[in-house]
Amino acid sequence: MAKANAKFMTPLTPSAELSKVTGTNPLPRTEVVKKVWAYIKKNNLQDTNNKRNINADSVLKPIFGGKNQVNMFEMTSLISKHLK
Protein backbone atom coordinates (compact mmCIF):
# COMPACT_ATOMS: atom_id res chain seq x y z
CA MET A 1 0.00 0.00 0.00
CA ALA A 2 1.30 3.45 -0.92
CA LYS A 3 2.07 6.03 1.73
CA ALA A 4 -0.59 8.55 0.71
CA ASN A 5 -0.33 10.63 3.87
CA ALA A 6 3.41 10.36 4.55
CA LYS A 7 3.95 14.05 3.76
CA PHE A 8 0.95 14.96 5.86
CA MET A 9 2.47 13.11 8.84
CA THR A 10 5.98 14.59 8.49
CA PRO A 11 6.94 16.38 11.70
CA LEU A 12 7.29 20.11 11.05
CA THR A 13 8.94 22.73 13.24
CA PRO A 14 6.61 25.47 14.49
CA SER A 15 7.61 29.15 14.27
CA ALA A 16 8.42 31.04 17.49
CA GLU A 17 4.85 32.44 17.49
CA LEU A 18 3.20 29.05 16.94
CA SER A 19 5.43 27.30 19.49
CA LYS A 20 3.73 29.39 22.22
CA VAL A 21 0.68 27.20 21.55
CA THR A 22 2.21 23.89 20.40
CA GLY A 23 5.58 23.77 22.14
CA THR A 24 8.90 23.81 20.28
CA ASN A 25 9.12 20.14 19.24
CA PRO A 26 8.49 19.23 15.58
CA LEU A 27 4.98 17.82 15.13
CA PRO A 28 2.89 16.45 12.26
CA ARG A 29 0.48 19.05 10.85
CA THR A 30 -2.48 17.09 12.26
CA GLU A 31 -1.09 17.35 15.82
CA VAL A 32 -0.37 21.06 15.40
CA VAL A 33 -3.99 21.73 14.37
CA LYS A 34 -5.22 19.58 17.28
CA LYS A 35 -3.14 21.60 19.77
CA VAL A 36 -4.30 24.91 18.32
CA TRP A 37 -7.93 23.76 18.65
CA ALA A 38 -7.32 22.69 22.25
CA TYR A 39 -5.89 26.16 22.93
CA ILE A 40 -8.89 27.84 21.25
CA LYS A 41 -11.37 25.80 23.30
CA LYS A 42 -9.46 26.25 26.58
CA ASN A 43 -9.44 30.04 26.10
CA ASN A 44 -13.02 30.31 24.74
CA LEU A 45 -11.86 31.89 21.47
CA GLN A 46 -14.60 30.48 19.24
CA ASP A 47 -17.05 33.19 18.23
CA THR A 48 -20.30 32.68 20.16
CA ASN A 49 -22.51 33.69 17.20
CA ASN A 50 -20.62 31.77 14.52
CA LYS A 51 -18.62 28.77 15.79
CA ARG A 52 -16.64 28.64 12.51
CA ASN A 53 -14.95 31.92 13.41
CA ILE A 54 -11.99 32.08 15.76
CA ASN A 55 -11.24 35.24 17.75
CA ALA A 56 -7.54 35.97 18.09
CA ASP A 57 -5.97 36.71 21.46
CA SER A 58 -2.47 38.17 21.89
CA VAL A 59 -0.92 34.72 21.26
CA LEU A 60 -2.92 33.82 18.14
CA LYS A 61 -2.94 37.26 16.50
CA PRO A 62 0.65 36.98 15.11
CA ILE A 63 -0.18 33.48 13.79
CA PHE A 64 -3.34 34.87 12.15
CA GLY A 65 -1.35 37.53 10.32
CA GLY A 66 -2.50 40.29 12.68
CA LYS A 67 -6.21 39.65 12.10
CA ASN A 68 -8.67 39.85 15.01
CA GLN A 69 -10.81 37.01 13.64
CA VAL A 70 -10.41 34.24 11.05
CA ASN A 71 -12.62 31.33 9.98
CA MET A 72 -11.61 27.69 10.51
CA PHE A 73 -10.50 27.18 6.89
CA GLU A 74 -8.43 30.36 6.80
CA MET A 75 -6.87 29.39 10.14
CA THR A 76 -5.53 26.12 8.72
CA SER A 77 -3.73 27.88 5.87
CA LEU A 78 -2.37 30.56 8.22
CA ILE A 79 -1.00 27.87 10.56
CA SER A 80 0.76 26.24 7.58
CA LYS A 81 2.78 29.43 7.07
CA HIS A 82 4.19 28.93 10.58
CA LEU A 83 5.50 25.40 9.93
CA LYS A 84 8.84 24.46 8.37
N, C-alpha and C positions, 0 to 999 in steps of 0.2 A: 504494500500500500504506500502511496506517495505521501510525503510530508507536506500536506497542503497548508498547514498553519505554522510551519517551522519559523517563518519570518515573524509571524504574529506573536510567537512565544519567545523570541529572542530578548534576553534581558537588555534593557536600555537604561542609560544613566540619566537621572533627572537633573534639570538645571538647578541652580542655587535657589531660585524662587519655588520651584515645584518640590524640592527636597524638604521644604518646611512642612509640607503636607505628607509626603511619601517616605521621608527618610532618604539618606544619601546612597543606599545600596542600589545597584542596577536591578531593575524589575521588568518582567514582561509587561507590555502595554495593558493587557487585561487586568493585571494586579494594580497598576498605577491608577486606572480608571476606578477600580473597586475602592482603593484607598481615598481617592478624591471624593467619591460618593459618600463614603463613611464620614469624611470630614464635613461635607455639606449637611448631612443628616444630623450629626452631632451638634453642629452650630446653627441649626434651623435656618439654612440659607436658601431653601427652596421657596419660591414665591408662593404666598398663600392663595392668591387668585388663580395663578396658572402654574401648576406643578412642573411644567416643562422648562420654566425659567429659573435660573440660578442667580441669586443676588451675590455680588462679590463683597467680601470683607477685605480688610487690609492685606491679608495673606493671599487671597485669590485674585485680587485686582491686577497685580503684575502678570499673573499667568493668563488672565483674560484680556491682555493687551490694553489695560487701563479702563476697560468698560465696567460700568456699575452692574450690568445685568447681561447675561447671555442665555441662549436656549441650550438644551441638552446636546443637540447635534453640533452646534457651533463650539461648545465646550470641548468636545472630543477632538476637534481639529486644532483648537488652541492648545490643548494639552500636548498634542503631537509635536508642536513647535518647541516644546520644552524637554524633549527626549532626544538623546544622541546615542 
